[in-house]
Amino acid sequence: MNISANEIKIRKRETFKRLINLCLVGICLALEIAVFAYHWEADFKPSLVWELRDLWVKANVAEIALYGTILVFLSATYGGMRLGYQKNAEIIFSQVLSTLLANIIIYLQLSIMAHQLFVLNMFIVMMVKQTAIVLVYINVVNYLYKHIFPPRRLLLIHGNRPTKDLCGKFESRKDKYTVVRKVHIDEGYEKLCRIIEESISTGECTAVVLGDISTAQRDPLLKYCYGRSIRVYLLPKISDVILMGAEELHVFDSPMLLTREYSLSMEQRFLKRTVDIVCSLILLILSSPIMLVTAIAIKLYDRGPVLYKQIRCTVDQREFYIMKFRSMRTDAEKDGVARLAQKNDDRITPIGKFIRKCRIDELPQLINILRGDMSFIGPRPERPEIIAQYMEVMPEFAFRMKVKAGLAGFAQVYGKYNTTPYDKLKLDLTYIENYSLWMDLKLMMLTLKVLFWPDSTEGVEAEQITALKTELEQGKHKGDDL
């Protein structure tokens, strides 16, 4: 195994890139924390009760450190400083949201210390300053970052399926990726290795993408690239996702993986159900004014029913009636044909557009959660007839019903409404196979971001095939595995 001089150069560049990224992130967070430290000394501490004003220096440092820890945690959770990964607007939005939540938490803490609600205007001034820092800093730094580190030049090795969709994903992030060369898997292993070596050593490409090729064809190429420290992006198969959550066993002198017969243990199910009951009760109380106003608005618009009930499937494909605020006309499916909402769907009423955009239409599902039909986090429940369409060409779709359906999930946080069913299935299986209570809590937090980020509420394109029937059938006829 020989590593070329250019491959060594790429590895050093990646290390330098990571170091620069961490430094730039640290500077922005330090500036925001410095603004808090200033207001803590100038405004917040003097406003506390007399006994707490004369705090020790260590206590001052502890308060600033607490704020910094909360801000760093929220920024890491929401991806607020993922330079080179997220789009510029999303980085700004994520960081501003992280700062806002950190300020709210500290505001509540200081209000408790002061035995009364803190003066809000001081926090508003601080938030304005921090937002200005984030806007200016991230715009400038992201601009410089893109010019210092240009997009990765990718070599795409693909199979028989059209490359348009996959290339379209990379083209949507031209600041991060550019596909400069495409090679079909039928070129053969030996020739593909020569092409990879030539592309990387000459600097034409800096990474390899293994697209829609079978596992038998993919694995030798993956090992070849791994042995030469070549960066590889690949699209996981269903079996790959299942193995992500497998347990490592060291019973023998050979590594062994275990996939269990159940998805969630008894303890996990108990904790998950406890969180569902407590959170649904709290949110039902807090959201009741919004739900009342929404119900009145829907009723006044066309005198139709306020709630929309529909049969959906949850764990073990058990059917239940899901409840939503009605967002479409009363005759939306008068022909009796089940269909997903499309982009710019004319069946959606003006009020429906607003409540769908803000996700208010989902609030009645808190009752479904309280009843036990659904959980807060889990794969979104589908209609039986649409499940049947999916399973005609994608039998693995049944795997997502190994756990209770959810109000939100991996596919809603990391995908879009118009993400393909196969990709949504992989996202849902990622959640199932890597489940933990912390993952549930993290996804709940990330759902706050999804509520206000427009990409996730898009409908499917008119020409998108709902169950990917044509594409999947073509792939199976040509021997591509899922």
Salt bridges, closest charged atoms under 4 A:
GLU14 OE2 - ARG152 NH1 2.69
GLU14 OE1 - ARG231 NH2 3.13
GLU41 OE1 - LYS45 NZ 3.38
ASP43 OD2 - HIS39 ND1 2.85
GLU90 OE2 - LYS449 NZ 3.14
ASP175 OD2 - ARG173 NH2 2.88
ASP186 OD2 - HIS184 ND1 3.46
GLU187 OE1 - LYS191 NZ 2.96
GLU204 OE1 - ARG181 NH1 3.56
ASP219 OD1 - ARG218 NE 3.37
ASP240 OD2 - ARG218 NH1 2.65
GLU247 OE1 - ARG260 NH2 2.62
GLU248 OE1 - HIS250 NE2 3.67
ASP302 OD1 - ARG326 NH2 2.64
ASP331 OD1 - ARG329 NE 3.04
GLU333 OE2 - ARG383 NH1 2.99
ASP335 OD2 - ARG339 NH2 2.86
ASP345 OD2 - ARG347 NH2 2.81
GLU362 OE2 - LYS324 NZ 3.84
GLU362 OE1 - ARG380 NH2 3.27
ASP373 OD1 - ARG318 NH1 3.70
ASP373 OD2 - ARG371 NE 3.68
GLU385 OE2 - ARG383 NH2 3.58
GLU392 OE1 - LYS469 NZ 2.98
ASP423 OD2 - LYS169 NZ 3.74
ASP423 OD1 - LYS426 NZ 3.76
ASP428 OD2 - ARG400 NH2 3.03
ASP440 OD2 - LYS272 NZ 2.73
GLU461 OE2 - LYS343 NZ 3.51
ASP480 OD2 - ARG161 NE 3.93
ASP481 OD1 - LYS237 NZ 3.54
